[in-house]
Amino acid sequence: MYRTKTCGELRASDVGQTETLAGWVQKNRRMGGMTFVDIRDRYGVTQLVFNQEINAPLCEKANKLGREYVIRVTGVVKERSNKNAHLPTGDIELIVSELTILNAAATPPFTVEDDTDGGDDLRMKYRYLDLRRNVVRSNLELRHKMTIEVRSYLDKQGFIEVETPVLISSTPEGARDFVVPSRMNPGQFYALPQSPQTFKQLLMVSGFDRYFQIVKCFRDEDLRADRQPEFTQIDCEMSFVEQDDVLNVFEGMSKHLFKTIRGIEIAEPFPRITWHEAMKYYGSDKPDIRFGMKLVELDDVLKGRGFPVFDNAGYIGGICVEGAADYTRKQLDVLTDFVKRPQIGAQGLVYARVEADGTVRSSVDKFYSQEVLQQMRATFAAQPGSLMLILSGQDATKTRKQLSELRLEMGNRQGLRNKNTFACLWVTDFPLFEWSEEDQRYYAMHHPFTSPKPEDIHLLDTDPGTVRANAYDMVINGVEVGGGSIRIHDSALQNKMFRLLGFTEEQAQAQFGFLMNAFTYGAPPHGGLAYGLDRWVSLFAGLDSIRDCIAFPKNNSGRDVMIDAPSVIEQSQLDELNLSITHVH
Amino acid sequence: MYRTKTCGELRASDVGQTETLAGWVQKNRRMGGMTFVDIRDRYGVTQLVFNQEINAPLCEKANKLGREYVIRVTGVVKERSNKNAHLPTGDIELIVSELTILNAAATPPFTVEDDTDGGDDLRMKYRYLDLRRNVVRSNLELRHKMTIEVRSYLDKQGFIEVETPVLISSTPEGARDFVVPSRMNPGQFYALPQSPQTFKQLLMVSGFDRYFQIVKCFRDEDLRADRQPEFTQIDCEMSFVEQDDVLNVFEGMSKHLFKTIRGIEIAEPFPRITWHEAMKYYGSDKPDIRFGMKLVELDDVLKGRGFPVFDNAGYIGGICVEGAADYTRKQLDVLTDFVKRPQIGAQGLVYARVEADGTVRSSVDKFYSQEVLQQMRATFAAQPGSLMLILSGQDATKTRKQLSELRLEMGNRQGLRNKNTFACLWVTDFPLFEWSEEDQRYYAMHHPFTSPKPEDIHLLDTDPGTVRANAYDMVINGVEVGGGSIRIHDSALQNKMFRLLGFTEEQAQAQFGFLMNAFTYGAPPHGGLAYGLDRWVSLFAGLDSIRDCIAFPKNNSGRDVMIDAPSVIEQSQLDELNLSITHVH
């Protein structure tokens, strides 16, 4: 028994008790003949007191304690004269009579404080010290709580968690697989799953009815800031359901999480908008609806008035920013630079303000009469004090995406994107296919198992680009936290999908034969979705990167710099696997 | 909305209601002008009734329903005249007025019944149909329930579930790693974890205090009947603990599982015996203590009496089987053959019976007087009607293991190993090292991070083979369901362990430098354990193989025969990974 209490537990009601604590030295300071040591563990911090006059050798031992030493102390709980209202243990201190050093500590390479002096690289190399910081550990505590609540909710709804295999087969469709050479089957490879998609569908064929799994998935992609080669999904599937059934169950789960994790009760149903509406009004399939500022189309108002940029555009649109009419010329120049950045790619920015008297003053006054400008103002329904920002371009989709970026930027500037405000919605009716100009073929927008809407099936042969899918995403604050679809459960339709996606009969059979075969033995209608756990935790924790809610993340080169993985392996391991390394750049 | 109720839900109280069900056709039979269809889903079976006289076309449609067709039906709930007490829905039937075929089904390759006609290979190839069988699915439901209860218990005890990485580094110590080539780091490989051992210890260094994780682990071993290349552990670690603290917490968890999953209240503490006692009294480090039949040493009684086999033996020992004195000569020959099998390797079997009058009759009567045989009987404390079975050999450990096998065999024959009786114990004080004759070196019996008992540390230099570890296993019914240890938390001692295990300073640094480094920054005393989830579920489900509690298991060649993994990958994938296949046998 190393301790009788944790470092976060003692209160005024414990005064007079003898207790033993164990933990890390957070601070050590001398004042007069006294030494005060803060001892820390996961549960809190307690002040220890050593008195030079009462026990000089013990006090001298305490004076030598360095930061992060691991100690055990026994003493009597005393009420503090100087109470600290910021600490749950702030009413008491421990008058130490015994001190054992359990382990010494070298001086850590950065301070173990919420506001540390350690840079990113250093903190990643010494991640085990970084994880001692309350701000980092609390993200992982939140993550734990979320998975507990997810499981609790789904279990109550009759879902069964089933573990699907990690060592599976490689499928070239989709992102790149990580592969695992098989020693027992020379020349053959397993692949790590990008998702348990086919297995969860097989479980529906097996009659499992309601399945879920919190599961690691893998993608060998060139990493962007917010991607990890291994990531965690809340993966779910249900049988005998239509789209509304899935949406209702998982809207319920989301509300449960908001309530239990963030203490937020959401009474109203989540708004549901179609993908077409999302693109039209927000220029994005994952709109942030914490604020309005919807995209407004201005072709009818602004075309054919002699301003060549607009007259020649395929699309003119804008947003109206309330209360931003006082933006200075300099601020507007910054916005113009913002939209002209290569990542956004607009040609320029037109702006117009509504003055206090209702007059509109724009950057294109010489082309437009006040009458036309007032028509524009009416289209925006812009109030005095508003700033209208207008972009144009050949391609409506591209220009809408530029407006979407501008909209988010203005949301930030106007303080409309508070991390503690949450706005959820469903985006539905995604297109079934995406056309790739580069490859001159269709790709599945979601994945090849997504069902087209029954009323659009007749378009598969004639106009596949217009076919809508029974697919949906859940979006919170502009982040796609999850997505899914109703699946195809008919082997003939599944076969047709594979052909439309350019699979030969043989390829489809080789890669997905087991699934299509399974469908011939009585597949129920089914559908589901998957949430990105890392993203959702980040959102609830108010983090900018998913990395801080992962205990041991990898960097942008896919390296774990703490353990130095990946690394070279021994020649004997390669030999056993019948592999050789061809060349290394 | 595909259904208003599941197929296991309707009761007499629902009579008169109109309800819609969806599921699979289990059975279809005609009687008189009626057709009776059993419709099945995960929740149960409901009898559907179609009447030729009332709706002939509907009844004919029903007549054509094949086994495993997926259907939806609507009808009125009616009380059955012929109730079926074996079915929860046996009081009612549904008089169908609407029938929709949601999906047809080819005739399954084996019957989807508890008692199927499908062989192992066929069931594995069509695992999605095998999983429809109640007996298989119920194992996975049990597995789900167990993980829910494990998490619930540990969460209440303050444990945090933390996900550790799957893509880590290869360490040659231990079993063989599966490796994953890194495309972004050419020539380098990740390894899949054999356990999250080092990461959970780092989490203790990070102050997480109480960690757990239900996690996939991987071992590239030649597979035995009860091994899978990927398996699941309940992995746990605690800080500021001694061995008793760990044992108490996890004994509590085990009792919680027995109570919630099997409805068994275990009031008494689990027995705790040392490894030395286990070997001495059971010849096994995982004794089945559902029955006694302890090993008895007979050297003092039987040596030096002129029976050359025993006189020359290094060890003589036996077991006493109550009520087995009536074993026939033929049965005893079978036992003799059993112990002489190469897997067991005894030279022969000596037996002796205690007759009703107390006389002992043995197979070695010509060497031993009745007086000596009575001495032996007293050593066994054998009652009339008992059979004593005796083995001898040069090596005590080997002979004890042979006796252990014989003991288990006799336990089976005497009906003492009931699958619904459970006997748990802790085996403690394992040796720290195992000597390998082949490699002429010591290996860690548990793993290199296990702490020696403080009182044995002085023996590390002089007599490492006798050093006992703070290591423990939890054994249920002769199955090692979990094991763990108190860890080394001192970098100097850890370094010493690596040297005793034959690591050079450089090798230790290269492979475990991050851990030893972490220990210098204030590592707390810590320890933990890991349970084999697959084994524990098998035990609770009364299965002979772990395979039946895994949704999609692999066969003994590490293949998933359903999806046909592993498989060849494309040359372009190999090229991207800078790999070539050297040769394939």
Interface residues (C-beta under 8 A of the other chain):
Chain A: M1 Y2 R3 T6 A22 G23 W24 R40 D41 R42 Y43 E68 Y69 V70 R72 L102 N103 A104 A105 A106 P108 Y126 R127 Y128 L129 L131 R132 R137 L140 E141 R143 H144 T147 I148 R151 D155 I160 E161 V162 E163 T164 P165 V166 L167 I168 S169 S170 P172 R176 D177 F178 V179 V180 P181 S182 R183 M184 N185 P186 G187 Q188 F189 Y190 A191 L192 T198 F199 L202 L203 V205 S206 G207 F208 D209 K216 F218 D220 D222 L223 P229 E230 T232 F240 V241 E242 D245 H489 D490 F514 A518 F519 T520 Y521 G522 A523 P524 P525 I550 A551 F552 K554 S557 G558 R559 D560 M562 I563 D564 A565 P566 S567 V568 I569 E570 Q573 D575 E576 L577 N578 L579 S580 I581 T582 H583 V584 H585
Chain B: M1 Y2 R3 T6 A22 G23 W24 R40 D41 R42 Y43 E68 Y69 V70 R72 L102 N103 A104 A105 A106 P108 Y126 R127 Y128 L129 L131 R132 R137 L140 E141 R143 H144 T147 I148 R151 D155 I160 E161 V162 E163 T164 P165 V166 L167 I168 S169 S170 P172 R176 D177 F178 V179 V180 P181 S182 R183 M184 N185 P186 G187 Q188 F189 Y190 A191 L192 T198 F199 L202 L203 V205 S206 G207 F208 D209 K216 F218 D220 D222 L223 P229 E230 T232 F240 V241 E242 D245 H489 D490 F514 A518 F519 T520 Y521 G522 A523 P524 P525 I550 A551 F552 K554 S557 G558 R559 D560 M562 I563 D564 A565 P566 S567 V568 I569 E570 Q573 D575 E576 L577 N578 L579 S580 I581 T582 H583 V584 H585
